């Protein structure tokens, strides 16, 4: 069942990702959790990673209780050594990797002015949101075969920009262009790379930020559909890009924003 603000029943085939193996970073909550649950319901074996073990354990238990095949690993996506250990653990367990979803991300301070932002905080955001996907692609590609798919979770902030969120905007704009460059380079190997650009999504990441209520009011007020999205709605977009349904798409941007960028 997918919740898009109006609950409805969605027929899941359990075959769109049959026999596929996926790695999803940031899988302990929000978009990553929703994507992991959807992928396993569609037949994939999934590894989820993150930095908070209690959340990863809970998601893993939820998936396994519903018959899904999954495991988790503690990972800092900004560390190359962590990527090497994670990919090796995945290969040891499942023997291959067909799908990489670079979802892990942090916002930084979305309300800080440029003079108030520190270089340390700016680089921390870029290390997670941009260096992380680069290292993921670099480490996973040698184990991928023709037909593999990489999905980078960017943001509409990587397209439109915004005042205050300079680090986040820079990182997501970089993720967007990293996806395009990688798509061109990896096309000859039959590996597709696309990015997804969510608008405002009701996730723990944004709900825990400074002045979360004010930010939500601003974001929803600028969204023509008049609401935030659920993580499930983003997961459906990621599923599309990961599956053979998007087999002729690479270097593309899938915007799911309730009309925010239509202005």
LODREN-902389 format. One record per residue (C-alpha): chain; x negated, y negated, z. Coordinates in steps of 0.1 Angstrom, whole numbers, padded with zeros to 4 digits. Layout:
NODE chain     X     Y     Z
NODE     A     X     Y     Z
...
This chain:
NODE chain     X     Y     Z
NODE     A  0000  0000  0000
NODE     A -0014 -0034 -0010
NODE     A -0006 -0065  0009
NODE     A -0005 -0096 -0013
NODE     A  0015 -0118  0010
NODE     A  0046 -0099 -0002
NODE     A  0041 -0062  0007
NODE     A  0048 -0038 -0021
NODE     A  0041 -0002 -0030
NODE     A  0013  0005 -0054
NODE     A  0010  0039 -0071
NODE     A -0026  0050 -0066
NODE     A -0038  0077 -0090
NODE     A -0068  0090 -0069
NODE     A -0086  0093 -0102
NODE     A -0098  0059 -0114
NODE     A -0131  0065 -0097
NODE     A -0130  0102 -0095
NODE     A -0165  0117 -0089
NODE     A -0181  0082 -0087
NODE     A -0205  0071 -0060
NODE     A -0204  0036 -0047
NODE     A -0224  0014 -0023
NODE     A -0205 -0016 -0008
NODE     A -0224 -0041  0013
NODE     A -0206 -0060  0040
NODE     A -0182 -0030  0043
NODE     A -0173 -0035  0080
NODE     A -0145 -0060  0075
NODE     A -0126 -0082  0051
NODE     A -0131 -0077  0013
NODE     A -0157 -0050  0018
NODE     A -0135 -0029  0041
NODE     A -0105 -0033  0018
NODE     A -0127 -0023 -0012
NODE     A -0141  0008  0005
NODE     A -0106  0020  0014
NODE     A -0093  0014 -0021
NODE     A -0123  0031 -0038
NODE     A -0120  0062 -0017
NODE     A -0083  0064 -0023
NODE     A -0092  0064 -0060
NODE     A -0116  0093 -0057
NODE     A -0150  0077 -0051
NODE     A -0175  0087 -0025
NODE     A -0186  0055 -0007
NODE     A -0214  0042  0015
NODE     A -0206  0010  0034
NODE     A -0233 -0011  0050
NODE     A -0235 -0041  0073
NODE     A -0251 -0053  0105
NODE     A -0224 -0045  0130
NODE     A -0223 -0008  0137
NODE     A -0191 -0008  0157
NODE     A -0172 -0022  0127
NODE     A -0188  0002  0103
NODE     A -0180  0031  0125
NODE     A -0143  0021  0127
NODE     A -0139  0017  0089
NODE     A -0157  0050  0083
NODE     A -0134  0068  0108
NODE     A -0103  0052  0092
NODE     A -0114  0064  0057
NODE     A -0123  0099  0068
NODE     A -0090  0103  0087
NODE     A -0073  0097  0054
NODE     A -0094  0123  0035
NODE     A -0120  0099  0021
NODE     A -0157  0107  0017
NODE     A -0178  0080  0032
NODE     A -0208  0072  0054
NODE     A -0223  0040  0067
NODE     A -0257  0025  0072
NODE     A -0271 -0005  0091
NODE     A -0286 -0029  0066
NODE     A -0299 -0065  0064
NODE     A -0294 -0072  0027
NODE     A -0321 -0099  0028
NODE     A -0347 -0073  0035
NODE     A -0362 -0052  0007
NODE     A -0372 -0024  0030
NODE     A -0336 -0021  0042
NODE     A -0325 -0018  0006
NODE     A -0350  0009 -0001
NODE     A -0339  0029  0029
NODE     A -0302  0025  0022
NODE     A -0305  0035 -0015
NODE     A -0326  0065 -0006
NODE     A -0301  0076  0021
NODE     A -0273  0073 -0005
NODE     A -0292  0094 -0031
NODE     A -0300  0120 -0004
NODE     A -0263  0123  0005
NODE     A -0246  0120 -0029
NODE     A -0273  0124 -0055
NODE     A -0266  0093 -0075
NODE     A -0251  0058 -0076
NODE     A -0225  0047 -0101
NODE     A -0212  0015 -0085
NODE     A -0229 -0013 -0065
NODE     A -0207 -0039 -0049
NODE     A -0228 -0068 -0036
NODE     A -0202 -0081 -0011
NODE     A -0222 -0091  0020
NODE     A -0222 -0128  0026
NODE     A -0222 -0156  0051
NODE     A -0207 -0191  0048
NODE     A -0231 -0212  0068
NODE     A -0216 -0245  0079
NODE     A -0191 -0254  0052
NODE     A -0185 -0288  0068
NODE     A -0221 -0301  0073
NODE     A -0233 -0331  0054
NODE     A -0266 -0329  0035
NODE     A -0286 -0350  0060
NODE     A -0274 -0328  0088
NODE     A -0282 -0295  0072
NODE     A -0315 -0278  0082
NODE     A -0338 -0260  0057
NODE     A -0337 -0229  0079
NODE     A -0299 -0227  0077
NODE     A -0299 -0234  0040
NODE     A -0324 -0206  0034
NODE     A -0306 -0182  0056
NODE     A -0275 -0185  0035
NODE     A -0294 -0181  0003
NODE     A -0313 -0151  0017
NODE     A -0280 -0132  0023
NODE     A -0258 -0145 -0006
NODE     A -0284 -0146 -0034
NODE     A -0316 -0128 -0025
NODE     A -0294 -0099 -0012
NODE     A -0277 -0092 -0045
NODE     A -0310 -0096 -0064
NODE     A -0326 -0070 -0041
NODE     A -0296 -0047 -0045
NODE     A -0298 -0048 -0083
NODE     A -0335 -0044 -0083
NODE     A -0334 -0014 -0060
NODE     A -0303  0004 -0073
NODE     A -0308  0001 -0111
NODE     A -0336  0027 -0113
NODE     A -0311  0053 -0100
NODE     A -0283  0042 -0122
NODE     A -0272  0058 -0155
NODE     A -0253  0046 -0185
NODE     A -0218  0037 -0175
NODE     A -0227  0023 -0141
NODE     A -0212 -0009 -0128
NODE     A -0225 -0037 -0106
NODE     A -0200 -0062 -0091
NODE     A -0213 -0093 -0074
NODE     A -0188 -0110 -0051
NODE     A -0194 -0147 -0058
NODE     A -0168 -0174 -0051
NODE     A -0149 -0203 -0067
NODE     A -0175 -0224 -0049
NODE     A -0200 -0211 -0074
NODE     A -0179 -0226 -0102
NODE     A -0165 -0258 -0088
NODE     A -0188 -0269 -0060
NODE     A -0176 -0287 -0029
NODE     A -0188 -0313 -0005
NODE     A -0202 -0299  0028
NODE     A -0208 -0264  0016
NODE     A -0240 -0271 -0003
NODE     A -0258 -0240  0008
NODE     A -0228 -0217  0002
NODE     A -0221 -0233 -0032
NODE     A -0258 -0230 -0043
NODE     A -0259 -0194 -0033
NODE     A -0227 -0185 -0050
NODE     A -0236 -0204 -0081
NODE     A -0269 -0185 -0081
NODE     A -0250 -0152 -0077
NODE     A -0228 -0161 -0107
NODE     A -0258 -0168 -0130
NODE     A -0278 -0138 -0116
NODE     A -0249 -0117 -0128
NODE     A -0250 -0131 -0163
NODE     A -0288 -0127 -0166
NODE     A -0287 -0092 -0153
NODE     A -0258 -0083 -0176
NODE     A -0278 -0093 -0206
NODE     A -0309 -0074 -0195
NODE     A -0292 -0042 -0184
NODE     A -0268 -0040 -0213
NODE     A -0293 -0019 -0233
NODE     A -0292  0007 -0205
NODE     A -0254  0008 -0205
NODE     A -0251 -0008 -0171
NODE     A -0225 -0035 -0167
NODE     A -0228 -0065 -0143
NODE     A -0199 -0088 -0135
NODE     A -0189 -0113 -0108
NODE     A -0157 -0119 -0090
NODE     A -0148 -0153 -0077
NODE     A -0123 -0153 -0048
NODE     A -0105 -0184 -0037
NODE     A -0094 -0187 -0001
NODE     A -0091 -0152  0014
NODE     A -0079 -0145  0049
NODE     A -0110 -0127  0063
NODE     A -0128 -0127  0096
NODE     A -0157 -0146  0080
NODE     A -0136 -0177  0073
NODE     A -0114 -0173  0104
NODE     A -0145 -0174  0126
NODE     A -0160 -0205  0111
NODE     A -0161 -0240  0127
NODE     A -0128 -0258  0124
NODE     A -0113 -0228  0107
NODE     A -0077 -0241  0109
NODE     A -0086 -0274  0093
NODE     A -0105 -0256  0065
NODE     A -0076 -0232  0059
NODE     A -0051 -0261  0057
NODE     A -0073 -0279  0032
NODE     A -0079 -0247  0011
NODE     A -0043 -0235  0011
NODE     A -0031 -0270  0004
NODE     A -0052 -0271 -0027
NODE     A -0040 -0237 -0040
NODE     A -0010 -0239 -0063
NODE     A  0004 -0206 -0051
NODE     A  0005 -0221 -0016
NODE     A -0012 -0193  0004
NODE     A -0044 -0176  0011
NODE     A -0052 -0142 -0005
NODE     A -0054 -0109  0013
NODE     A -0087 -0088  0011
NODE     A -0066 -0062 -0007
NODE     A -0060 -0085 -0036
NODE     A -0098 -0090 -0040
NODE     A -0104 -0053 -0038
NODE     A -0080 -0047 -0067
NODE     A -0101 -0070 -0088
NODE     A -0133 -0053 -0078
NODE     A -0118 -0019 -0086
NODE     A -0109 -0032 -0121
NODE     A -0145 -0043 -0127
NODE     A -0160 -0011 -0112
NODE     A -0138  0012 -0133
NODE     A -0137  0022 -0169
NODE     A -0107 -0001 -0174
NODE     A -0132 -0030 -0178
NODE     A -0156 -0010 -0200
NODE     A -0162 -0038 -0225
NODE     A -0167 -0065 -0198
NODE     A -0202 -0075 -0188
NODE     A -0215 -0109 -0177
NODE     A -0179 -0119 -0171
NODE     A -0163 -0139 -0143
NODE     A -0131 -0127 -0127
NODE     A -0115 -0156 -0109
NODE     A -0088 -0147 -0083
NODE     A -0079 -0180 -0067
NODE     A -0042 -0186 -0067
NODE     A -0047 -0213 -0093
NODE     A -0073 -0234 -0073
NODE     A -0096 -0239 -0103
NODE     A -0067 -0246 -0128
NODE     A -0068 -0283 -0119
